[in-house]
Amino acid sequence: MVENRDWMYNAPRVSVEFINNVNDFLERAFANEAVGDEICCPCRICCNRFWYSRDVVYDHLIVKGFIENYYDWFFHEEGVSSRMDVDDNNEEVDDVADDAQDNLDGLLHDVFRDVVEESPVNQEDDLSDHEERLTKEAKKFYKLVDEDKQQLFPGSIWREAIPEINLPKSYYEAKRIVKDLGLDYKKIHACPNDCMLYHGKDGEKVACSKCGESRWKANKQGVPAKVLRYFPLKPRVQRLFICSQTAESMSWHAKERLQDGKLRHPADGKAWKDFDSNHPDFALDPRNVRLGLASDGFNPFRTMSISHSTWPVILINYNLPPWMSLKPEYFMLSLLIPGPQSPGNNIDVYLQPLIDDLKELWEVGLLTYDASSKQSFYVRAALLWTISDFPAFAMLSG
């Protein structure tokens, strides 16, 4: 890097220095990498994904600042789009492209690592020759890899130049892709009076065994009166260890936490330490997951004129350091309990599928691949506490 660009992160965004340098950046970016009258915006929110005019990009940078560690302006001054057209032997171009795809390719490889190692397919080979011996998981892997190599839209970088648009053609196709990654949810029918779930051994019943209310809406056979959405916990626990950086952070509380008697993390508290002393087999592996459960009702319609209470149930992962565990991206939505009324003390009815998964994770464990150690292990999980206001606390306590 030739010039000092520390002003991007050290100078106040309202200072003359920052504003002058932003204007200089925009002059150079529009001179080198503009498409029409737009460039990709390098602010913290857009992250070089969206294209805007100069005025919009300027506003974004002043209000939100630059994306982290964007000292090398390869989307702008240095010119990725122009460099992508030079000789294939240019190692710098290849390194940039490889870095951009490394995370996704590595994720897919970790998810299906056993499949890849057992059924390698050479790029020169015809995939059809292997279809008979490929497992279902292997086919998912190669399909996702092929889709990753395709261009999302004409003119997008990091993808092969193909003429057609490859975005999902429908909402249901997009849901199928998410399902292939193991991040879908289950719909479980419920009694409209919150008496029971039509789940497990009761899955085939057509009326509530307690109050006799029909499973279906009036005059709409086959349309459930109430639906609980459950986001399975086990695949989401496995995903915590797919990324090597996150997998390392799952042991932060045992390996990197500063233990000086001060309370900075739940692991410093008496409840955590008592739990470890009562269950030493669980505490033996710091990767075992400690969870908190939070829930409360809200009105999704954003109006006080309509009485409606939907209850999300969220799990919080306390293995992570405090600057990660309470970030929204690390929250795990577990249940979405429908309204229009609060479930009240019957919330335990809706917690059943989550409790079943928690029991299995506590008693048996779940075979999981740790990307940081490159080994498989049986991860266990424990729910240590709940977080709520007093009315919700009364409900969650039964």
N, C-alpha and C positions, 0 to 999 in steps of 0.2 A: 504494500500500500504506500503510495508516494506521499500523499498529503495527510495532515492531521485532521481527522474528522470527529474528534471527541466532542465538538460542539453539538453534535446530534443528540447527545444524551446528557451532557454536563451543563450546557448553557440553558438558562430559563427560556421557555418557549415564547415569552413575551419580550425578551431582550432584543436589542438592536442587532446584536451578533447573530442570534438564531434566525431572525427574520431575514437579514441580509444573506446569510448562507442558504436559507431555503430558496430565496429568489435565484441565487446563483445555481443551486441544484436544478431548479425547474428550467432555467435557461439551457443548461447542458443536456438535461433529459429530453426536452422537446426538440433540441437540435439533433440528437442522436437516435432516439428511440420512439418518437411520436408516430402514431398511426392515425392519420388525419389530424384532428386537433385534440387527441387524447393520449395519455400514457397510463400505464398501470400504477395504481396508487400504493406507495410504500408505507402507509400509516399502520398503526398497530391493529386496526380493525380490518382493513382491506387486505393487508399482507400480500401485496402485489397480485391479487386475484381479480380485481375489478378495474375497469378503465374509465377515467373521468377527464374532464377538461381541466385546464390549468387552474382556474379559480377554485374548483371543487377540491383538487389535490392540495392546493395551498391552504384552504380552510381546514382540511383533514389534518395536515401536518402541524399546523399551529395549535389546533385543539387537542389532537390525540397523540402527536409525536410519531417518530419513526418506529418501524418494526424493530425488534431487538436485534442487535449485532449486525446491522446492515451497513457495515463499513465498506464492503466491496459492492459498489453499485452495479452489479452485473445485469440487472434488469433495465438499467438506464444508461449511465455514461459508458460503461464498459461494453454494453451491447450484446446480450445473449442472442437476440434474434438474428443479428448480423453474423455473430460467430457460429451460429448453428449451421450456416451455409458454407463454411470453409471446409478445408480438407478433413476427412475423417481421422487422419493421423494426428490431429491437434489434440494432445492429451488433456489440455486444460478444459476444452469443451466437453470431452468425455467425462472428466471428473465432476464438472458441474452437473451434467445430466444424471450421472450415477448418484451423486449426493441427493438430488431431488427425488429419485425413486427409491433410495435405499430403505427408507423407513417402511414404506408399504410392502416392498418385496420381502424385507426381513420379517415383517409381521406375518405375511402369508406363509413364509417358510417356517416360522416358529409354530404357527397354528397347525400346519399339516406336516411337521418335520419328519415323522415316521414314514409317511406316505412318500415323501420326496426321496428319502434315503433308500427305501425299498423298491421304488418304481421310478428310477431316473429315466427321463425322456430327453433324448438329444434333440437339439433344435432342428437338425437336418432330418430327423425321423418324422414319419407321418403318424400323427397321434392316433389315427384310425387303426393302425397296426397294433396298438396297445390297448384298445378299448376293452377287449374281452378280459384282459387280466388286471385292468385298473379297478380299484375299489371305488365305492361311492365317494369316499372322502378324497381320493386322488382326483376323481373327475371334478369335484368342486374346486380343488386347488388349481388345476390347470385351466379351468374355466375363468377363475378369478384373476389368474396371472395374465391370461390372454386379454381380458377386459382392461386390465391395468395398462397394457401396452397400447391400447387404442386411444385415439384422439377424442377428447370429450366434445369439442366443437371446433369448426374450422378455424385454424389460426392459433389454436392453443399450443403451448410449447410442451416439451418433454414427452410427446406422443408421436407415433409414426404418422406420416402424412397420408391420411385417407379421406376421401371426399364426403362420406356420410356422417351424420351426427349420431353419436353413440350413447347419448343420455337415455335412461330408461324411458320406454315408450308409454308407460302408464304407471299409475300409483301402485298397482299390484305388482308390477315388475320390480319397482324400487323396493317394495316390502320383501320380495323374494330374495333380493341381494342381501338385505339386512338379515334375513333369516339364515342365509348360508353362512353368515359370520357368527351365528349363535346369539344374536342380540334381539330376538323377537319377543313377543309376549303371548300369553295364553288368555283366552276368553273363557271365564267360568260363570255359568248361569247361577243366579242366586234367587232366593225367595224374596219377593218384593217387601215382605215384612221383616227381613233380616233374620229369619229363623235358621236357615241352613243354606249350604252350597250344594249344587248338583255336581258333585265331584267325588271321585273315587268310587266307593261302593254305592253311592247315591246318584251316580252319574246318569242312570237310565230312568230315574223317576220322573213323573210328569206333574206331580203335585207335592206340596210341602208335607212332610210327614208329621209336622207339629201343628200347623194352623190350617192345613188343607187348601191353601191358596194355590191356584194353578201356576205352573211354571211359565206359561205363555201369556202374552197380552190378550185382553178380551177381544174376541172375534178376529184374532190374528194368530192362528195356529202356526207354530214354528218360529214365531218371533218372541224371544225371551223377554220377560217382564223386567228383569234387572240383570246386568252383566258386570262382573268383577274382572278387572284386567290385572293379571299377575305377570310380573317380569321375573322369570326364573333366576334364582340367586346363584346356583351352581356354575353355569357358564360364565357369569359375570365375575365370580371369584377367580375362575381360571384365567380370564382375560387380564387380571391384575398382574399376572406373572408372565404374560406374553411379551411385553416390552421389557428389555433388559434393565433400562433405567428405573422404571417403576418397580420391577422385581427387587432391585437392590434397595429401593426406598422402603419396601415392606419390612425390612429388618432394621430400619433406622432407630427405632425405639430401643433396641438392644445393643447395637453396635456403635452408633454415632451420637446418641443423646448424651448431653452433658449432665453428669450425675453429681451435683454439688449440694443437694438438699433443697434446692429451690424448685418451686412448682411452675413448670413451663409446659408440661404435657401430661395427659392423663396417666402415663406410665410413672410419673412422679408421685401420684396420689396413693392413698392407703387402699382404696378399693382394688386397684390394679395389683398391688403387691400382695394383698390378701388372697386374691384370685390365684396368683401364681403359686403361693404357698399351699393352697388347698388343692391345686391341680398341677402338680409338678410335671406330669407327663405332657400336658398341653404346653406349658411354659418352656419345655425343653427345646422346642423348635421355634425361634422367634418369628418365623414366617407364618405361623398360625394366626388367623385373622381375628382381631378384636373389633366388634361392631357396636355401634350405638344406633338406636331406632328413634326416629322423630316423626311425629304426625300431628296434623291439625286440620281443621276444616276451612275451606275458603269458597267464595262464590265466584265461579268461573265466568259469570255474566257481567261482573263489574258494575253491578247496580244494586242499590239497597231496596229497590221497589219489588224485587223478586227474591223470595226466600228460597235459597238453595245452598246446600252444603256438600261439597265433594271433598273426600279425604284422601290425600296422597300419603303413602307410608314410605319413608326414605331411610336407607341405611347409610351410616357414616363409618368409614374405614379409619380406625385410630392407630393402625400400624404406621401410617405415614407420618412424616414430620408435620408440625402444626401449620406450616405455610402451604401444605398440600392438602391435608385431610379435610379442611373446610372449604376448599375450592369447589364450585358447582360441578366441574368436570369429573370430580372424584366421588360425588354423591351417587348412590345407586337407588334409583326409583324402583321400589319393590312391588307396591300395590297401588292401584287407583280405585278407591271405593266410591261407587257412584252415589249421587243424591237421589231425590231432592232433600231428604232428611239426613241428619247426622245418624250414624249407626249406633250411637250411644254405647251402652254396655255390651251390645251385641257385636262390637268390633272384633271380639275374639273369634266369631264365626268367619269373618273375612281373613283373619290372620292364619287360618289353618294351613293353606299351602306353603306359606312362608315358614311356619313352625315345623312342618314336615321336612323341608329342606334343611333347616337349622339343626334338627335332630340328627339327620343323616350326616351332616358335616361335623357334628360334635362326636357322634358315636363311631362312625365308620371312617369319615374323611373322604377326600375326592382326589383321585390320581390327577396330578397337575404337572405341567412342564414349567420349570423355572429357567427363563431365558438367560438370567445372569450367571447361574452355575452350570447351565446346559445339562441339567439332570431332572429326572422326574421324581416326585415325592407325593406323599399323601398329605394334602393340606386339610386342616381342621378349622372350624370357626366357632366363635362363642359370642353370644349377645350379652354384653356386660351391663348396659343400662339403657334407659329411654330418656328422651329429651322432649319436654312439652310444657304447656302452661297447666295450671291446676285442674281445669275441667277435663282436658285431655288426659292428664295424669290419672284422674279418677277412673276414666274409661279403660286406659291401658293397664291399670292395676287390677281390673276385674271387680 
